[in-house]
Amino acid sequence: MKSSGNKLTAITRELWAQWQRTKGSWHDARSQEFERRYLEELMTSVSRTVTVMEQLDKLVTKVRKDCE
């Protein structure tokens, strides 16, 4: 799970970097709405998801150790 969380974080950062480049040529009210409505929410959701994935990874590791 941890590697999946790392991949998700990396992909999301790349998306954000691409968006920053896009904003250089698309900077009107619609682009601001798109960022606020979709990308900011996505960034928040990914951050929360990765945190939960890390917690689950720790729990699975503990369960495995307890079962040995």
VEXVEX-558618 format. One record per atom (N, C-alpha, C, O): residue number from 1; atom name; z, y, x. Coordinates in pm, 1 decimal, m for minus. Example, Ala and Ser with C-alpha at 12.3 -4.5 7.8 and 13.67 -1.06 7.14 Angstrom:
// residues 2
+-----+------+----------+----------+----------+
:   n : atom :       pz :       py :       px :
+-----+------+----------+----------+----------+
:   1 :    N :    780.0 :   m569.0 :   1319.0 :
:   1 :   CA :    780.0 :   m450.0 :   1230.0 :
:   1 :    C :    780.0 :   m330.0 :   1320.0 :
:   1 :    O :    846.5 :   m331.9 :   1423.6 :
:   2 :    N :    708.0 :   m225.0 :   1285.0 :
:   2 :   CA :    714.0 :   m106.0 :   1367.0 :
:   2 :    C :    787.0 :      3.0 :   1290.0 :
:   2 :    O :    803.9 :    113.8 :   1340.9 :
+-----+------+----------+----------+----------+
// end
This chain:
// residues 68
+-----+------+----------+----------+----------+
:   n : atom :       pz :       py :       px :
+-----+------+----------+----------+----------+
:   1 :    N :      0.0 :   m119.2 :     81.5 :
:   1 :   CA :      0.0 :      0.0 :      0.0 :
:   1 :    C :      0.0 :    125.6 :     85.9 :
:   1 :    O :    m62.7 :    226.1 :     52.1 :
:   2 :    N :     71.3 :    117.9 :    197.2 :
:   2 :   CA :     80.4 :    236.4 :    281.0 :
:   2 :    C :    m56.1 :    278.8 :    333.5 :
:   2 :    O :    m87.8 :    397.6 :    337.2 :
:   3 :    N :   m137.0 :    180.7 :    374.2 :
:   3 :   CA :   m270.2 :    216.3 :    424.8 :
:   3 :    C :   m356.6 :    275.1 :    313.4 :
:   3 :    O :   m437.8 :    364.1 :    338.5 :
:   4 :    N :   m340.0 :    226.8 :    192.4 :
:   4 :   CA :   m414.7 :    282.9 :     79.2 :
:   4 :    C :   m372.3 :    426.7 :     52.7 :
:   4 :    O :   m455.4 :    512.5 :     23.1 :
:   5 :    N :   m244.0 :    451.9 :     63.5 :
:   5 :   CA :   m194.3 :    588.2 :     46.9 :
:   5 :    C :   m248.6 :    680.7 :    153.8 :
:   5 :    O :   m283.6 :    795.5 :    126.1 :
:   6 :    N :   m255.6 :    629.9 :    277.1 :
:   6 :   CA :   m311.6 :    709.8 :    386.4 :
:   6 :    C :   m459.0 :    739.5 :    362.8 :
:   6 :    O :   m505.3 :    850.7 :    388.1 :
:   7 :    N :   m532.1 :    640.2 :    314.6 :
:   7 :   CA :   m674.1 :    659.8 :    285.1 :
:   7 :    C :   m691.8 :    762.5 :    173.1 :
:   7 :    O :   m777.3 :    850.7 :    181.6 :
:   8 :    N :   m611.1 :    750.3 :     69.4 :
:   8 :   CA :   m618.8 :    843.9 :    m42.0 :
:   8 :    C :   m590.3 :    985.8 :      5.2 :
:   8 :    O :   m658.5 :   1079.9 :    m35.6 :
:   9 :    N :   m490.9 :   1001.4 :     90.0 :
:   9 :   CA :   m458.1 :   1133.1 :    144.2 :
:   9 :    C :   m574.0 :   1188.1 :    225.8 :
:   9 :    O :   m610.2 :   1304.8 :    211.1 :
:  10 :    N :   m632.3 :   1105.6 :    311.2 :
:  10 :   CA :   m743.0 :   1149.7 :    395.8 :
:  10 :    C :   m864.7 :   1190.6 :    312.5 :
:  10 :    O :   m928.0 :   1292.7 :    339.2 :
:  11 :    N :   m895.9 :   1110.6 :    212.6 :
:  11 :   CA :  m1010.7 :   1140.8 :    127.2 :
:  11 :    C :   m987.0 :   1270.4 :     49.0 :
:  11 :    O :  m1078.4 :   1351.2 :     32.3 :
:  12 :    N :   m865.9 :   1289.1 :      2.3 :
:  12 :   CA :   m833.4 :   1409.7 :    m73.2 :
:  12 :    C :   m840.3 :   1532.8 :     16.0 :
:  12 :    O :   m888.0 :   1637.9 :    m26.7 :
:  13 :    N :   m793.4 :   1520.5 :    139.0 :
:  13 :   CA :   m804.1 :   1633.0 :    233.2 :
:  13 :    C :   m949.8 :   1666.5 :    261.3 :
:  13 :    O :   m986.1 :   1783.8 :    270.0 :
:  14 :    N :  m1033.1 :   1564.9 :    275.5 :
:  14 :   CA :  m1175.0 :   1587.9 :    298.8 :
:  14 :    C :  m1239.2 :   1657.0 :    178.6 :
:  14 :    O :  m1320.7 :   1747.9 :    194.8 :
:  15 :    N :  m1202.6 :   1613.9 :     59.1 :
:  15 :   CA :  m1252.9 :   1679.1 :    m61.5 :
:  15 :    C :  m1213.1 :   1826.0 :    m62.7 :
:  15 :    O :  m1294.6 :   1912.4 :    m95.0 :
:  16 :    N :  m1088.8 :   1854.4 :    m27.8 :
:  16 :   CA :  m1040.0 :   1992.9 :    m26.4 :
:  16 :    C :  m1116.0 :   2075.0 :     78.1 :
:  16 :    O :  m1151.2 :   2190.3 :     53.2 :
:  17 :    N :  m1140.8 :   2016.1 :    193.5 :
:  17 :   CA :  m1216.4 :   2086.5 :    298.1 :
:  17 :    C :  m1358.6 :   2116.7 :    249.8 :
:  17 :    O :  m1411.0 :   2225.5 :    273.2 :
:  18 :    N :  m1419.8 :   2020.0 :    182.9 :
:  18 :   CA :  m1553.8 :   2041.7 :    126.8 :
:  18 :    C :  m1551.1 :   2153.0 :     23.0 :
:  18 :    O :  m1641.8 :   2235.9 :     16.6 :
:  19 :    N :  m1447.0 :   2153.6 :    m57.0 :
:  19 :   CA :  m1433.7 :   2258.2 :   m158.7 :
:  19 :    C :  m1420.0 :   2395.0 :    m93.0 :
:  19 :    O :  m1478.7 :   2492.1 :   m140.7 :
:  20 :    N :  m1344.9 :   2404.0 :     13.6 :
:  20 :   CA :  m1329.4 :   2532.0 :     82.9 :
:  20 :    C :  m1465.5 :   2581.9 :    133.1 :
:  20 :    O :  m1494.0 :   2701.5 :    125.8 :
:  21 :    N :  m1547.8 :   2492.6 :    182.9 :
:  21 :   CA :  m1682.3 :   2531.2 :    227.1 :
:  21 :    C :  m1768.5 :   2574.2 :    107.8 :
:  21 :    O :  m1845.0 :   2670.1 :    117.3 :
:  22 :    N :  m1755.6 :   2503.6 :     m2.6 :
:  22 :   CA :  m1831.7 :   2537.0 :   m122.7 :
:  22 :    C :  m1794.1 :   2674.5 :   m176.0 :
:  22 :    O :  m1879.7 :   2749.4 :   m223.1 :
:  23 :    N :  m1666.0 :   2706.8 :   m168.3 :
:  23 :   CA :  m1620.3 :   2836.6 :   m218.1 :
:  23 :    C :  m1684.7 :   2953.0 :   m143.3 :
:  23 :    O :  m1688.8 :   3065.2 :   m193.9 :
:  24 :    N :  m1734.8 :   2926.2 :    m22.8 :
:  24 :   CA :  m1802.5 :   3031.6 :     51.8 :
:  24 :    C :  m1927.3 :   3082.3 :    m18.2 :
:  24 :    O :  m1965.8 :   3197.9 :     m0.7 :
:  25 :    N :  m1990.6 :   2997.2 :    m96.9 :
:  25 :   CA :  m2112.4 :   3037.7 :   m167.0 :
:  25 :    C :  m2096.1 :   3039.8 :   m319.3 :
:  25 :    O :  m2184.3 :   3087.6 :   m390.7 :
:  26 :    N :  m1985.5 :   2988.9 :   m367.8 :
:  26 :   CA :  m1961.6 :   2988.4 :   m512.7 :
:  26 :    C :  m1824.5 :   3049.8 :   m537.4 :
:  26 :    O :  m1722.7 :   2980.8 :   m531.6 :
:  27 :    N :  m1822.6 :   3176.5 :   m564.1 :
:  27 :   CA :  m1694.9 :   3245.8 :   m578.2 :
:  27 :    C :  m1697.0 :   3340.6 :   m698.3 :
:  27 :    O :  m1690.5 :   3462.7 :   m684.7 :
:  28 :    N :  m1706.3 :   3279.9 :   m814.3 :
:  28 :   CA :  m1699.4 :   3355.9 :   m937.6 :
:  28 :    C :  m1583.3 :   3303.8 :  m1022.0 :
:  28 :    O :  m1503.9 :   3221.5 :   m976.5 :
:  29 :    N :  m1574.8 :   3352.2 :  m1143.7 :
:  29 :   CA :  m1464.4 :   3312.6 :  m1231.9 :
:  29 :    C :  m1467.1 :   3162.4 :  m1261.3 :
:  29 :    O :  m1361.8 :   3099.6 :  m1272.9 :
:  30 :    N :  m1586.1 :   3105.1 :  m1273.4 :
:  30 :   CA :  m1597.3 :   2961.3 :  m1301.4 :
:  30 :    C :  m1545.0 :   2877.7 :  m1185.0 :
:  30 :    O :  m1478.9 :   2776.0 :  m1206.2 :
:  31 :    N :  m1574.1 :   2919.9 :  m1063.4 :
:  31 :   CA :  m1524.6 :   2843.5 :   m947.9 :
:  31 :    C :  m1372.4 :   2849.5 :   m941.5 :
:  31 :    O :  m1306.8 :   2750.9 :   m907.8 :
:  32 :    N :  m1317.5 :   2965.3 :   m973.9 :
:  32 :   CA :  m1170.9 :   2977.4 :   m976.7 :
:  32 :    C :  m1110.5 :   2889.2 :  m1085.3 :
:  32 :    O :  m1007.5 :   2825.0 :  m1064.7 :
:  33 :    N :  m1175.7 :   2886.9 :  m1200.5 :
:  33 :   CA :  m1129.4 :   2801.3 :  m1309.5 :
:  33 :    C :  m1138.4 :   2653.7 :  m1269.7 :
:  33 :    O :  m1046.5 :   2576.2 :  m1296.1 :
:  34 :    N :  m1249.2 :   2615.3 :  m1206.3 :
:  34 :   CA :  m1268.2 :   2477.4 :  m1162.2 :
:  34 :    C :  m1158.3 :   2437.0 :  m1064.2 :
:  34 :    O :  m1100.5 :   2328.9 :  m1075.4 :
:  35 :    N :  m1130.7 :   2523.9 :   m969.4 :
:  35 :   CA :  m1024.7 :   2493.3 :   m872.3 :
:  35 :    C :   m890.2 :   2478.5 :   m941.2 :
:  35 :    O :   m818.0 :   2381.4 :   m918.5 :
:  36 :    N :   m857.7 :   2573.2 :  m1023.8 :
:  36 :   CA :   m727.6 :   2572.5 :  m1091.3 :
:  36 :    C :   m715.4 :   2453.5 :  m1186.6 :
:  36 :    O :   m612.2 :   2386.5 :  m1191.5 :
:  37 :    N :   m821.1 :   2428.8 :  m1261.0 :
:  37 :   CA :   m816.2 :   2327.4 :  m1366.0 :
:  37 :    C :   m825.2 :   2184.5 :  m1312.6 :
:  37 :    O :   m759.6 :   2094.3 :  m1364.7 :
:  38 :    N :   m905.2 :   2164.3 :  m1210.3 :
:  38 :   CA :   m930.4 :   2028.9 :  m1163.2 :
:  38 :    C :   m874.0 :   1999.8 :  m1024.5 :
:  38 :    O :   m800.4 :   1902.7 :  m1006.2 :
:  39 :    N :   m907.4 :   2081.3 :   m929.5 :
:  39 :   CA :   m870.4 :   2048.6 :   m791.6 :
:  39 :    C :   m721.6 :   2065.1 :   m763.9 :
:  39 :    O :   m661.5 :   1980.8 :   m697.3 :
:  40 :    N :   m662.3 :   2171.5 :   m813.5 :
:  40 :   CA :   m518.8 :   2188.3 :   m791.2 :
:  40 :    C :   m440.3 :   2075.6 :   m857.8 :
:  40 :    O :   m344.7 :   2023.1 :   m800.6 :
:  41 :    N :   m481.1 :   2039.2 :   m978.0 :
:  41 :   CA :   m416.7 :   1927.7 :  m1048.0 :
:  41 :    C :   m436.2 :   1797.1 :   m972.0 :
:  41 :    O :   m343.6 :   1717.0 :   m960.1 :
:  42 :    N :   m556.8 :   1776.2 :   m920.9 :
:  42 :   CA :   m584.6 :   1656.2 :   m842.0 :
:  42 :    C :   m495.8 :   1650.6 :   m718.6 :
:  42 :    O :   m438.1 :   1546.2 :   m688.2 :
:  43 :    N :   m484.6 :   1761.2 :   m648.0 :
:  43 :   CA :   m402.7 :   1764.6 :   m526.7 :
:  43 :    C :   m256.7 :   1731.9 :   m559.0 :
:  43 :    O :   m192.4 :   1656.1 :   m486.3 :
:  44 :    N :   m205.7 :   1787.7 :   m665.6 :
:  44 :   CA :    m68.6 :   1760.7 :   m707.2 :
:  44 :    C :    m51.2 :   1614.1 :   m745.7 :
:  44 :    O :     46.4 :   1550.0 :   m706.6 :
:  45 :    N :   m145.1 :   1562.4 :   m821.5 :
:  45 :   CA :   m137.5 :   1422.5 :   m865.5 :
:  45 :    C :   m146.6 :   1325.6 :   m747.4 :
:  45 :    O :    m73.7 :   1226.5 :   m742.7 :
:  46 :    N :   m233.7 :   1353.1 :   m654.7 :
:  46 :   CA :   m246.9 :   1266.8 :   m537.1 :
:  46 :    C :   m118.9 :   1269.7 :   m455.4 :
:  46 :    O :    m72.9 :   1165.7 :   m408.4 :
:  47 :    N :    m62.2 :   1385.9 :   m438.4 :
:  47 :   CA :     62.5 :   1397.5 :   m363.0 :
:  47 :    C :    173.3 :   1313.7 :   m427.5 :
:  47 :    O :    245.0 :   1240.9 :   m358.8 :
:  48 :    N :    186.3 :   1324.4 :   m557.8 :
:  48 :   CA :    288.1 :   1245.1 :   m628.2 :
:  48 :    C :    258.0 :   1096.7 :   m618.2 :
:  48 :    O :    348.6 :   1015.6 :   m599.0 :
:  49 :    N :    131.6 :   1061.3 :   m631.1 :
:  49 :   CA :     91.5 :    921.0 :   m624.8 :
:  49 :    C :    121.4 :    861.1 :   m488.9 :
:  49 :    O :    173.2 :    749.8 :   m480.1 :
:  50 :    N :     89.6 :    932.9 :   m383.7 :
:  50 :   CA :    115.8 :    883.3 :   m248.1 :
:  50 :    C :    265.5 :    865.1 :   m226.1 :
:  50 :    O :    307.4 :    768.5 :   m162.3 :
:  51 :    N :    345.3 :    955.7 :   m277.5 :
:  51 :   CA :    490.8 :    942.4 :   m266.0 :
:  51 :    C :    538.0 :    814.5 :   m334.5 :
:  51 :    O :    619.4 :    740.8 :   m278.9 :
:  52 :    N :    487.9 :    788.1 :   m453.2 :
:  52 :   CA :    525.3 :    666.2 :   m525.7 :
:  52 :    C :    476.3 :    542.4 :   m451.7 :
:  52 :    O :    547.2 :    442.0 :   m444.4 :
:  53 :    N :    355.5 :    549.1 :   m397.1 :
:  53 :   CA :    303.1 :    435.4 :   m321.1 :
:  53 :    C :    391.1 :    405.4 :   m199.6 :
:  53 :    O :    415.2 :    288.9 :   m167.8 :
:  54 :    N :    438.5 :    509.1 :   m132.3 :
:  54 :   CA :    527.2 :    489.7 :    m17.7 :
:  54 :    C :    658.5 :    425.0 :    m61.9 :
:  54 :    O :    710.5 :    336.4 :      5.9 :
:  55 :    N :    711.3 :    469.3 :   m174.9 :
:  55 :   CA :    834.8 :    410.4 :   m226.6 :
:  55 :    C :    813.0 :    263.8 :   m263.5 :
:  55 :    O :    897.5 :    179.1 :   m234.7 :
:  56 :    N :    701.4 :    234.2 :   m326.2 :
:  56 :   CA :    669.9 :     96.1 :   m362.1 :
:  56 :    C :    652.3 :      9.0 :   m237.9 :
:  56 :    O :    694.7 :   m106.6 :   m236.0 :
:  57 :    N :    590.4 :     64.4 :   m135.5 :
:  57 :   CA :    572.4 :     m9.3 :    m10.6 :
:  57 :    C :    708.5 :    m46.2 :     49.3 :
:  57 :    O :    728.2 :   m158.6 :     95.6 :
:  58 :    N :    800.7 :     47.7 :     47.9 :
:  58 :   CA :    935.2 :     20.0 :     98.7 :
:  58 :    C :   1004.6 :    m87.8 :     15.4 :
:  58 :    O :   1071.3 :   m176.0 :     69.3 :
:  59 :    N :    988.0 :    m79.3 :   m115.4 :
:  59 :   CA :   1049.7 :   m177.1 :   m204.2 :
:  59 :    C :    991.3 :   m316.5 :   m182.4 :
:  59 :    O :   1065.6 :   m414.5 :   m176.2 :
:  60 :    N :    859.5 :   m326.0 :   m170.7 :
:  60 :   CA :    795.3 :   m455.1 :   m147.4 :
:  60 :    C :    840.5 :   m513.1 :    m13.7 :
:  60 :    O :    866.2 :   m633.1 :     m3.5 :
:  61 :    N :    850.0 :   m429.7 :     87.3 :
:  61 :   CA :    898.1 :   m474.9 :    218.2 :
:  61 :    C :   1039.6 :   m529.1 :    207.7 :
:  61 :    O :   1070.9 :   m633.6 :    264.9 :
:  62 :    N :   1125.2 :   m458.4 :    134.6 :
:  62 :   CA :   1263.4 :   m503.8 :    116.7 :
:  62 :    C :   1267.9 :   m636.6 :     41.9 :
:  62 :    O :   1343.0 :   m726.4 :     80.0 :
:  63 :    N :   1189.3 :   m649.8 :    m62.6 :
:  63 :   CA :   1186.5 :   m773.2 :   m142.1 :
:  63 :    C :   1141.0 :   m889.7 :    m53.8 :
:  63 :    O :   1198.1 :   m998.6 :    m59.2 :
:  64 :    N :   1038.9 :   m865.9 :     26.5 :
:  64 :   CA :    990.5 :   m972.9 :    116.8 :
:  64 :    C :   1100.2 :  m1016.1 :    212.8 :
:  64 :    O :   1121.1 :  m1135.4 :    234.9 :
:  65 :    N :   1169.8 :   m919.0 :    269.4 :
:  65 :   CA :   1278.7 :   m952.0 :    363.8 :
:  65 :    C :   1389.6 :  m1027.4 :    293.7 :
:  65 :    O :   1446.1 :  m1121.3 :    349.8 :
:  66 :    N :   1421.6 :   m987.2 :    171.2 :
:  66 :   CA :   1528.1 :  m1053.1 :     96.6 :
:  66 :    C :   1491.4 :  m1196.0 :     58.8 :
:  66 :    O :   1579.5 :  m1280.3 :     42.1 :
:  67 :    N :   1363.0 :  m1223.8 :     45.3 :
:  67 :   CA :   1317.6 :  m1357.0 :      5.5 :
:  67 :    C :   1301.1 :  m1452.0 :    123.2 :
:  67 :    O :   1278.5 :  m1571.4 :    103.5 :
:  68 :    N :   1311.9 :  m1401.3 :    243.3 :
:  68 :   CA :   1295.6 :  m1487.8 :    361.5 :
:  68 :    C :   1420.7 :  m1568.4 :    389.8 :
:  68 :    O :   1423.9 :  m1645.9 :    485.4 :
+-----+------+----------+----------+----------+
// end
